[in-house]
Amino acid sequence: MLSPSGSENSFVFLEGSPKPTTSLSYTKPEPLLDKIHPSLLPSYIPGSTRSYAHDWSRTGTGGEIKPNGRHFVDSYGRICSLRGVNVSGCSKAPTNHDHGTFPGDHEVVTFVGRPFPLEEAPEHFSRLRRWGLTFIRFLVTWEAVEHAGLGIYDKEYLTYVRKLLSLLPSFGLSAFVVVHQDVWSRYSGGSGAPAWTLEAVGFDLHALEESGAAWLLGVRGGGHVEAERGIWPCGYQKLAAATMATCFWAGDIFAPKLKVVMPGGQTKPVQQYLQDAFLDMYTTVVQALDGLDGVIGFEVMNEPHRGYIGLPSLYKFDYNTDLHLSHVPTAFESFMLGSGYPTLVAHWTRSFPLPTRLTSRSVLNSVSRKAWRSNGPTQGMCLWEMHGVWGWDNSKNEGVVLRENYFVKDPTTGREVDWYTDFYYPFLKRWTDRARKVMSNDKMFFVEPIPNEACCFCPPSWTTEHQLPNMVFTPHWYDLNVLFNKAFGDFTVNVQGLSRGMFPLKALYWGQQGARENYSLQIQNIVDHGHKVLGGKPILIGECGIPMDMNQKEAFESDDWKWQERMMDAMMTGLERSLVGFTLWNYNPDNNDIQGDDWNGENFSWFSRRRGLPRSLLDLDQFSFTLDNGGRILPSIVRPYATKTAGIPTRFEYEINTGAFVFEWRSPESEDNIVLTARETEIFVPSLITYGRKLVVSGLSAGDKYTYDETRQTLFIVPQDGSSGRMHKIAVSVDPPLRPRFEVNTFWGDFGEAILSGLLLFVIIFAVIKYYLYM
């Protein structure tokens, strides 16, 4: 017989029932003499500790979270499922950003208050705790730290970040810090590096857009209308961002003539200059945050890009990996545009079945604006012309490609280069070496591949000799078809499969069941491939999310978010089935219905403070429903999950329409290399689905104990038998069940009757015709 601790009715709250008044607070415990969880005692009553399932503080983990083979484990050896959010998209731009004056006054920007002021932190951290999203990918940018100039660090900003992150354990939160970038910098159309990095290479910030070297409309508040939607990733191929990435990773090989003058008058090769500056900045960040319990690791860079490295031809980019939308100059055309020559450039528009097609050509930079400063290190000449990659034929008055495959091989030795093995892996080693020297205790190092290349699969070259200590692989996953079209319905496409040669009809899915299967397959492929290459390294999906402004922003008018709910549910189902942790993109308090996330037309935040209650009306306890205000599609996001498992999770399946889930796990065996000193498994079960309902737990064996504490949103389970290899399974439901959010429709459910009727009609007609022909 099962033995729940206390009466099952003790955790059922009906409408009008008084709320519990207890409040959990964080107290840093004394250093533990051993890592033995009290649940090992035969007399232990489930839930007797002060922790809760989604508490990643020292109180909740017994010390710290650390990697163990493919898993994250706490100090008791329990496997931890880390689930949370990116905080925040608004951190890409300074608090004093002005669309009208950009890119001016770049030396005096400030990021203090990004992602939110210190005094607002309890509100946001309490909300994330309530939603069970307690693992944060915290964004900082190079520009935020070092915008004023080389070696001039914003101490006020670093102090602000330290104070903010020091609050995390008080709310059970933990974080890893990523130095975020897109398209190199805000000044080349994205986010990340400070303006002076582009100036150091010789670019004129005020000429980049007019010369076609960058698309900046999206960082000046644009990107929301159809003609501007989704253009910003094309910036990776444009002159400014591609040149900066190439110089950063491989300037020694491809731009050896470019020397940057240092403040003391001496010069540095451009690659050394940029990499040294980045690593000096990064170690400053690590030092500023050293000793914080809430920070468990660092990520080197968001979505790194190769620039021109490996580009087979200056006459074209790869249609399968490089977005072709709007004006897409080739590398050669970019060189000419940047040198002030008006150039005929192809224009691409959205199409079907291929994403885009070439529809026209037009002349850009008709005013002959040069992207290069005459007083810069290239003296106004294109860097790539200076290296003999191309030239201008005065007699023919046209540009000439001199070395079409210049970026494929080392110009000196002729050896073919590989971005990962020649540049990325060696840089990662430098980064970890520098960071570890200034850490008082070791942290985890989060790394990711180039986005969209090989569908974010782990490159096969990432073998043991290239792996880092305490390494975590953090690829990203998005439904690229939905992102590109900003539309979601019953029809979904496996873009990952198509890009890898899948038969087209197999890549098409129908209905909610189809979307779940589609996303589950794609995410599982990324996880499985990562484990195949990396072996015993943890994997966490660093970014995944949905556009809230899909389907022509219909939901903003109707307040009916059914399609957003369905897409998020399909994605979350895929993540849960793959048993992989993740940080959703993104939680942005500044989001609103008009500007969205106010960066390149994006609108991913499912929270908007403008839709929420004022802070004066909020109750910050995690069982308070006041914190839900401002959140959208919460039933699809706030879901049960096994946070700390005393064993190896093998299956998790949740159904949003009923509130029921099944969880299976296995007690560790010797080959798992896990030292388990706890019997208690903790599962986050949100009060969002249990309030006013009875939680029904079935499937446990005789002698197993459990209890559910709604105030802590935690189901505690203590099996009696934890012998090696023992399988455990629970089925959990709520009574009464939740009201269904939507139908989990299928192709045959929607069209089966019509198809069968059509077939029957065809058979009847055929039989009649045959009868009259042969009678």
Solvent accessible surface area in square Angstrom, and as a share of the most:
residue,aa,sasa,rsa
1,M,202,0.90
2,L,45,0.22
3,S,47,0.30
4,P,41,0.26
5,S,27,0.18
6,G,60,0.58
7,S,67,0.43
8,E,50,0.22
9,N,108,0.55
10,S,78,0.50
11,F,8,0.03
12,V,36,0.21
13,F,37,0.15
14,L,104,0.52
15,E,149,0.67
16,G,78,0.75
17,S,42,0.27
18,P,118,0.74
19,K,100,0.42
20,P,38,0.24
21,T,126,0.73
22,T,98,0.57
23,S,75,0.49
24,L,65,0.32
25,S,80,0.52
26,Y,55,0.21
27,T,84,0.49
28,K,128,0.54
29,P,48,0.30
30,E,139,0.62
31,P,119,0.75
32,L,72,0.36
33,L,182,0.91
34,D,87,0.45
35,K,78,0.33
36,I,91,0.46
37,H,5,0.02
38,P,53,0.33
39,S,0,0.00
40,L,73,0.36
41,L,106,0.53
42,P,118,0.74
43,S,92,0.59
44,Y,14,0.06
45,I,104,0.53
46,P,5,0.03
47,G,9,0.09
48,S,71,0.46
49,T,32,0.19
50,R,124,0.45
51,S,5,0.03
52,Y,10,0.04
53,A,0,0.00
54,H,0,0.00
55,D,6,0.03
56,W,11,0.04
57,S,7,0.04
58,R,78,0.28
59,T,36,0.21
60,G,1,0.01
61,T,0,0.00
62,G,3,0.03
63,G,7,0.07
64,E,84,0.38
65,I,10,0.05
66,K,92,0.39
67,P,35,0.22
68,N,44,0.22
69,G,39,0.38
70,R,118,0.43
71,H,55,0.25
72,F,12,0.05
73,V,2,0.01
74,D,1,0.00
75,S,16,0.11
76,Y,25,0.10
77,G,8,0.08
78,R,2,0.01
79,I,10,0.05
80,C,5,0.03
81,S,35,0.23
82,L,1,0.01
83,R,10,0.04
84,G,0,0.00
85,V,0,0.00
86,N,0,0.00
87,V,1,0.01
88,S,0,0.00
89,G,4,0.04
90,C,9,0.06
91,S,4,0.03
92,K,7,0.03
93,A,18,0.14
94,P,0,0.00
95,T,60,0.35
96,N,75,0.39
97,H,44,0.20
98,D,72,0.37
99,H,66,0.29
100,G,71,0.68
101,T,77,0.45
102,F,16,0.07
103,P,15,0.09
104,G,26,0.25
105,D,95,0.49
106,H,19,0.08
107,E,83,0.37
108,V,105,0.60
109,V,13,0.07
110,T,43,0.25
111,F,2,0.01
112,V,41,0.24
113,G,13,0.12
114,R,39,0.14
115,P,2,0.02
116,F,4,0.02
117,P,48,0.30
118,L,57,0.29
119,E,129,0.58
120,E,14,0.06
121,A,0,0.00
122,P,45,0.29
123,E,7,0.03
124,H,0,0.00
125,F,3,0.01
126,S,0,0.00
127,R,1,0.01
128,L,1,0.00
129,R,19,0.07
130,R,2,0.01
131,W,2,0.01
132,G,0,0.00
133,L,1,0.00
134,T,0,0.00
135,F,0,0.00
136,I,1,0.00
137,R,0,0.00
138,F,3,0.01
139,L,0,0.00
140,V,2,0.01
141,T,1,0.00
142,W,7,0.02
143,E,1,0.01
144,A,0,0.00
145,V,0,0.00
146,E,0,0.00
147,H,18,0.08
148,A,41,0.32
149,G,12,0.12
150,L,52,0.26
151,G,44,0.42
152,I,99,0.50
153,Y,57,0.22
154,D,25,0.13
155,K,161,0.68
156,E,118,0.53
157,Y,4,0.02
158,L,16,0.08
159,T,67,0.39
160,Y,11,0.04
161,V,2,0.01
162,R,90,0.33
163,K,109,0.46
164,L,0,0.00
165,L,1,0.00
166,S,54,0.35
167,L,59,0.29
168,L,0,0.00
169,P,11,0.07
170,S,50,0.33
171,F,27,0.11
172,G,1,0.01
173,L,1,0.01
174,S,2,0.01
175,A,0,0.00
176,F,0,0.00
177,V,0,0.00
178,V,0,0.00
179,V,3,0.02
180,H,2,0.01
181,Q,18,0.08
182,D,5,0.03
183,V,1,0.00
184,W,22,0.08
185,S,0,0.00
186,R,5,0.02
187,Y,3,0.01
188,S,1,0.00
189,G,3,0.02
190,G,0,0.00
191,S,0,0.00
192,G,1,0.01
193,A,3,0.03
194,P,0,0.00
195,A,2,0.02
196,W,25,0.09
197,T,0,0.00
198,L,0,0.00
199,E,52,0.23
200,A,16,0.12
201,V,0,0.00
202,G,0,0.00
203,F,0,0.00
204,D,36,0.19
205,L,6,0.03
206,H,115,0.51
207,A,0,0.00
208,L,0,0.00
209,E,57,0.26
210,E,83,0.37
211,S,0,0.00
212,G,15,0.14
213,A,1,0.01
214,A,4,0.03
215,W,45,0.16
216,L,4,0.02
217,L,59,0.29
218,G,0,0.00
219,V,7,0.04
220,R,73,0.27
221,G,26,0.25
222,G,11,0.11
223,G,2,0.02
224,H,48,0.21
225,V,87,0.50
226,E,110,0.49
227,A,87,0.68
228,E,38,0.17
229,R,32,0.12
230,G,26,0.25
231,I,10,0.05
232,W,36,0.12
233,P,37,0.24
234,C,2,0.01
235,G,3,0.03
236,Y,21,0.08
237,Q,7,0.03
238,K,17,0.07
239,L,0,0.00
240,A,0,0.00
241,A,4,0.03
242,A,1,0.01
243,T,0,0.00
244,M,0,0.00
245,A,8,0.07
246,T,0,0.00
247,C,0,0.00
248,F,1,0.01
249,W,5,0.02
250,A,0,0.00
251,G,1,0.01
252,D,76,0.40
253,I,38,0.19
254,F,0,0.00
255,A,1,0.01
256,P,62,0.39
257,K,123,0.52
258,L,1,0.01
259,K,91,0.39
260,V,7,0.04
261,V,100,0.58
262,M,28,0.12
263,P,119,0.75
264,G,68,0.66
265,G,51,0.49
266,Q,108,0.48
267,T,76,0.44
268,K,46,0.19
269,P,42,0.26
270,V,0,0.00
271,Q,31,0.14
272,Q,79,0.35
273,Y,13,0.05
274,L,0,0.00
275,Q,9,0.04
276,D,27,0.14
277,A,2,0.01
278,F,6,0.03
279,L,1,0.00
280,D,57,0.30
281,M,0,0.00
282,Y,1,0.01
283,T,13,0.08
284,T,28,0.16
285,V,2,0.01
286,V,1,0.01
287,Q,106,0.47
288,A,25,0.19
289,L,2,0.01
290,D,37,0.19
291,G,48,0.46
292,L,14,0.07
293,D,52,0.27
294,G,3,0.03
295,V,1,0.01
296,I,19,0.10
297,G,0,0.00
298,F,3,0.01
299,E,0,0.00
300,V,1,0.00
301,M,14,0.06
302,N,0,0.00
303,E,21,0.09
304,P,0,0.00
305,H,29,0.13
306,R,52,0.19
307,G,11,0.10
308,Y,1,0.00
309,I,1,0.00
310,G,31,0.30
311,L,16,0.08
312,P,96,0.60
313,S,13,0.09
314,L,0,0.00
315,Y,115,0.44
316,K,139,0.59
317,F,18,0.08
318,D,69,0.36
319,Y,72,0.27
320,N,127,0.65
321,T,48,0.28
322,D,24,0.13
323,L,46,0.23
324,H,16,0.07
325,L,8,0.04
326,S,21,0.14
327,H,52,0.23
328,V,9,0.05
329,P,4,0.03
330,T,25,0.15
331,A,0,0.00
332,F,20,0.08
333,E,28,0.12
334,S,1,0.01
335,F,0,0.00
336,M,21,0.09
337,L,1,0.00
338,G,1,0.01
339,S,14,0.09
340,G,7,0.07
341,Y,64,0.24
342,P,67,0.42
343,T,12,0.07
344,L,96,0.48
345,V,0,0.00
346,A,10,0.08
347,H,47,0.21
348,W,48,0.17
349,T,46,0.27
350,R,58,0.21
351,S,33,0.21
352,F,177,0.74
353,P,111,0.70
354,L,110,0.55
355,P,64,0.40
356,T,3,0.02
357,R,141,0.52
358,L,73,0.36
359,T,56,0.33
360,S,56,0.36
361,R,129,0.47
362,S,45,0.29
363,V,81,0.47
364,L,40,0.20
365,N,12,0.06
366,S,87,0.56
367,V,95,0.55
368,S,57,0.37
369,R,85,0.31
370,K,90,0.38
371,A,0,0.00
372,W,8,0.03
373,R,59,0.22
374,S,93,0.60
375,N,123,0.63
376,G,9,0.09
377,P,48,0.30
378,T,5,0.03
379,Q,151,0.67
380,G,5,0.05
381,M,86,0.38
382,C,1,0.00
383,L,0,0.00
384,W,0,0.00
385,E,45,0.20
386,M,42,0.19
387,H,13,0.06
388,G,27,0.26
389,V,0,0.00
390,W,2,0.01
391,G,14,0.13
392,W,56,0.20
393,D,40,0.21
394,N,129,0.66
395,S,105,0.68
396,K,138,0.59
397,N,111,0.57
398,E,81,0.36
399,G,13,0.13
400,V,56,0.32
401,V,24,0.14
402,L,107,0.53
403,R,99,0.36
404,E,77,0.34
405,N,74,0.38
406,Y,12,0.05
407,F,1,0.00
408,V,25,0.15
409,K,88,0.37
410,D,17,0.09
411,P,43,0.27
412,T,124,0.72
413,T,97,0.56
414,G,43,0.41
415,R,124,0.45
416,E,117,0.52
417,V,13,0.07
418,D,67,0.35
419,W,3,0.01
420,Y,24,0.09
421,T,47,0.27
422,D,41,0.21
423,F,15,0.06
424,Y,0,0.00
425,Y,7,0.03
426,P,63,0.40
427,F,4,0.01
428,L,0,0.00
429,K,124,0.52
430,R,95,0.35
431,W,1,0.00
432,T,2,0.01
433,D,60,0.31
434,R,70,0.25
435,A,1,0.01
436,R,98,0.36
437,K,163,0.69
438,V,40,0.23
439,M,23,0.10
440,S,86,0.56
441,N,71,0.36
442,D,68,0.35
443,K,18,0.08
444,M,4,0.02
445,F,0,0.00
446,F,0,0.00
447,V,0,0.00
448,E,2,0.01
449,P,3,0.02
450,I,1,0.01
451,P,19,0.12
452,N,71,0.36
453,E,45,0.20
454,A,57,0.44
455,C,23,0.14
456,C,11,0.06
457,F,14,0.06
458,C,0,0.00
459,P,15,0.09
460,P,106,0.66
461,S,36,0.23
462,W,0,0.00
463,T,55,0.32
464,T,111,0.64
465,E,130,0.58
466,H,48,0.22
467,Q,32,0.14
468,L,9,0.04
469,P,53,0.33
470,N,47,0.24
471,M,1,0.00
472,V,0,0.00
473,F,0,0.00
474,T,0,0.00
475,P,0,0.00
476,H,6,0.03
477,W,11,0.04
478,Y,33,0.13
479,D,2,0.01
480,L,71,0.35
481,N,45,0.23
482,V,3,0.02
483,L,47,0.24
484,F,30,0.12
485,N,59,0.30
486,K,31,0.13
487,A,47,0.37
488,F,12,0.05
489,G,24,0.23
490,D,33,0.17
491,F,95,0.40
492,T,3,0.02
493,V,18,0.10
494,N,0,0.00
495,V,41,0.24
496,Q,10,0.04
497,G,7,0.06
498,L,72,0.36
499,S,69,0.44
500,R,125,0.46
501,G,67,0.65
502,M,50,0.22
503,F,125,0.52
504,P,77,0.49
505,L,124,0.62
506,K,140,0.59
507,A,0,0.00
508,L,73,0.36
509,Y,40,0.15
510,W,73,0.26
511,G,1,0.01
512,Q,1,0.00
513,Q,52,0.23
514,G,7,0.06
515,A,1,0.01
516,R,11,0.04
517,E,80,0.36
518,N,0,0.00
519,Y,0,0.00
520,S,14,0.09
521,L,70,0.35
522,Q,6,0.03
523,I,0,0.00
524,Q,59,0.26
525,N,49,0.25
526,I,0,0.00
527,V,8,0.05
528,D,72,0.38
529,H,44,0.20
530,G,0,0.00
531,H,27,0.12
532,K,171,0.72
533,V,29,0.17
534,L,9,0.04
535,G,30,0.28
536,G,46,0.45
537,K,39,0.17
538,P,2,0.01
539,I,11,0.06
540,L,0,0.00
541,I,0,0.00
542,G,0,0.00
543,E,10,0.04
544,C,0,0.00
545,G,0,0.00
546,I,0,0.00
547,P,1,0.01
548,M,0,0.00
549,D,7,0.03
550,M,0,0.00
551,N,28,0.14
552,Q,166,0.74
553,K,67,0.28
554,E,97,0.44
555,A,5,0.04
556,F,31,0.13
557,E,158,0.71
558,S,72,0.46
559,D,91,0.47
560,D,75,0.39
561,W,26,0.09
562,K,97,0.41
563,W,52,0.18
564,Q,5,0.02
565,E,13,0.06
566,R,23,0.09
567,M,1,0.00
568,M,0,0.00
569,D,0,0.00
570,A,0,0.00
571,M,0,0.00
572,M,0,0.00
573,T,3,0.02
574,G,0,0.00
575,L,1,0.00
576,E,8,0.03
577,R,76,0.28
578,S,9,0.06
579,L,78,0.39
580,V,12,0.07
581,G,10,0.10
582,F,2,0.01
583,T,0,0.00
584,L,0,0.00
585,W,10,0.03
586,N,0,0.00
587,Y,0,0.00
588,N,1,0.00
589,P,2,0.01
590,D,54,0.28
591,N,0,0.00
592,N,15,0.08
593,D,43,0.22
594,I,129,0.66
595,Q,74,0.33
596,G,1,0.01
597,D,9,0.04
598,D,61,0.32
599,W,9,0.03
600,N,5,0.02
601,G,3,0.03
602,E,27,0.12
603,N,4,0.02
604,F,11,0.04
605,S,0,0.00
606,W,1,0.00
607,F,1,0.00
608,S,1,0.01
609,R,62,0.23
610,R,182,0.66
611,R,84,0.31
612,G,21,0.20
613,L,56,0.28
614,P,78,0.49
615,R,118,0.43
616,S,103,0.66
617,L,110,0.55
618,L,24,0.12
619,D,51,0.26
620,L,64,0.32
621,D,33,0.17
622,Q,9,0.04
623,F,19,0.08
624,S,0,0.00
625,F,70,0.29
626,T,34,0.20
627,L,0,0.00
628,D,20,0.10
629,N,57,0.29
630,G,7,0.07
631,G,19,0.18
632,R,12,0.04
633,I,8,0.04
634,L,12,0.06
635,P,35,0.22
636,S,0,0.00
637,I,1,0.00
638,V,2,0.01
639,R,2,0.01
640,P,0,0.00
641,Y,5,0.02
642,A,10,0.08
643,T,0,0.00
644,K,0,0.00
645,T,0,0.00
646,A,9,0.07
647,G,1,0.01
648,I,15,0.08
649,P,27,0.17
650,T,58,0.34
651,R,98,0.36
652,F,10,0.04
653,E,52,0.23
654,Y,6,0.02
655,E,46,0.21
656,I,2,0.01
657,N,12,0.06
658,T,54,0.31
659,G,1,0.01
660,A,32,0.25
661,F,4,0.02
662,V,34,0.19
663,F,1,0.01
664,E,34,0.15
665,W,1,0.00
666,R,48,0.17
667,S,3,0.02
668,P,19,0.12
669,E,59,0.26
670,S,102,0.66
671,E,126,0.56
672,D,35,0.18
673,N,117,0.60
674,I,20,0.10
675,V,123,0.71
676,L,51,0.25
677,T,23,0.13
678,A,2,0.02
679,R,52,0.19
680,E,0,0.00
681,T,0,0.00
682,E,1,0.00
683,I,0,0.00
684,F,0,0.00
685,V,0,0.00
686,P,0,0.00
687,S,1,0.01
688,L,44,0.22
689,I,8,0.04
690,T,1,0.01
691,Y,60,0.23
692,G,21,0.20
693,R,56,0.21
694,K,70,0.30
695,L,1,0.01
696,V,56,0.32
697,V,9,0.05
698,S,53,0.34
699,G,56,0.54
700,L,19,0.09
701,S,45,0.29
702,A,71,0.55
703,G,26,0.25
704,D,5,0.03
705,K,62,0.26
706,Y,3,0.01
707,T,18,0.11
708,Y,5,0.02
709,D,37,0.19
710,E,8,0.04
711,T,25,0.14
712,R,28,0.10
713,Q,1,0.00
714,T,0,0.00
715,L,0,0.00
716,F,0,0.00
717,I,0,0.00
718,V,1,0.01
719,P,9,0.06
720,Q,120,0.53
721,D,55,0.28
722,G,50,0.48
723,S,61,0.39
724,S,84,0.54
725,G,23,0.23
726,R,80,0.29
727,M,98,0.44
728,H,15,0.07
729,K,98,0.41
730,I,0,0.00
731,A,37,0.29
732,V,2,0.01
733,S,40,0.26
734,V,5,0.03
735,D,79,0.41
736,P,78,0.49
737,P,84,0.53
738,L,28,0.14
739,R,170,0.62
740,P,86,0.54
741,R,92,0.34
742,F,27,0.11
743,E,125,0.56
744,V,43,0.25
745,N,13,0.07
746,T,52,0.30
747,F,88,0.37
748,W,162,0.57
749,G,64,0.62
750,D,61,0.32
751,F,75,0.31
752,G,7,0.07
753,E,146,0.66
754,A,68,0.53
755,I,56,0.29
756,L,115,0.57
757,S,61,0.39
758,G,39,0.37
759,L,102,0.51
760,L,113,0.56
761,L,106,0.53
762,F,134,0.56
763,V,86,0.49
764,I,87,0.44
765,I,84,0.43
766,F,119,0.50
767,A,53,0.41
768,V,72,0.42
769,I,91,0.46
770,K,110,0.47
771,Y,132,0.50
772,Y,143,0.55
773,L,129,0.64
774,Y,168,0.64
775,M,153,0.68
